[in-house]
Amino acid sequence: MGMKTVQIRLTEAQLKMIDEKVNEGKYPSRSEAIRDYVRRAELLELFNRFFDLTADKPISDEQLERTREKLWREKYAPKLKQERAAKAEG
């Protein structure tokens, strides 16, 4: 998956938080930290939509776990694998 360069504006507090995570070694760069935060926001959005769609229907913990596993396997694991492969190449 190709990546595009974008310019964003962050508050000093937001940038400080990102830099702290990079300095702690949780991320190799600001860019990777921001990409991870975007992935987490995507996941949160999907869960919010899921809960909106199922708000009037009871769902068991087992059904929720199966849905989470499927979502991870189909949407997030392939992206993570591609990003890791791209990082290893370059």
C-alpha positions, 0 to 999 in steps of 0.5 A: 500500500503506497503512502502519501505525504500530508501536512497536519497541525498539532498543538504543542501538547499533542506533539509533546505526547507523540515525542514522549512516546517516540523517546520511550521507544514505543514508536520509531518515529513521529510518523509511525506514532501518528499512523498508529493513532489513525489506525486506532481511530479507525478501529474505534469508528468501526466499533462505534458503527457496530454498536450503533447497528446492534444497539437494539439487538442483544449480543453475546460476549462470544459473538462480540469476540468472533466479530473482533477476531474477524475484523482484526484478521480481515482489516487490520492484520493485513495492513500491519503485515504490509507496513512491516514488509515495507519497513523491512524493505526500506 
